[in-house]
């Protein structure tokens, strides 16, 4: 036990993982605040719901476009410089929102913001895995994904409260300053050693990137499907529930509390995930987590009051939290096998982006036609059908489906 504790301290402090956690919290706190403020700010600036939903999806589009180039360019020895540059970019792409809500300002900086957030999260995950060598994948990824949800929780609480107390424009200025905390922390990031395996040498350009992606381990693609589903539902709620809440008479701060509780419950379950994996295998957890998350979203518009909404948001957070741990640990396990993780990090994070692209964009269009309440139900059913159709279409996907099991998961190591 003492030796394990010493090893964990070495991985966190001497190898830089703790710095990565601070960068992660700073980036996701800013993003969580922006999620609370973005749709109400655009609505107050005179933009229609379909425009808001589609523009929100474009953040994920440009995040997705940044993944493969950044993941391919990533090297462990470049990690600190890449983190510093992306933290600065994150601040510079949020500040203009506070200057003007006009489309001529909002549209280009929304696109640039997606590129910046995609870069910092791709690099930071790969750097965390390289800092720890893929060892103790379950523990390290539990802490890493807990840092993610901690930032989103703080962002939800601060974003809603700041919007009510300071006004939307001033709250956006505060949001833009948060990534500078990660910038300062990154100066203490140690120089990482090259990973045992390098990406194959060869051509450049889109064709070579796609060819490299096709050669990625099957485990990464399974993790991609899990997080795609999770973000498809989660981002639809995160961006559009504040508008729904205002429509049913809840203040902006109330939706911030609900989002914060969702992220907080995701954080709690991530810290407790290792104990859970001793009793139930990760495939069973994935399958039940997918179903429970869909059911929670389906029930949102029929919740009888705020306490019921609290329960549903907590359930959604627990599901999302545990799904992120198992999927991220699957990617981290590859580094322990001696494989390069820059491109794997890009593809894994791209699953989050695809969910974010499809989710809010479709939700905005559907919501404008049938109402936001019914939209949540249609999205929940559609996402469940999509997930199981994809999972059942391949042998590896079918093997990942399980509804009972007691075996301890390898990803929990």
Beta strands, then each sheet from edge to edge (+ up, - down):
end
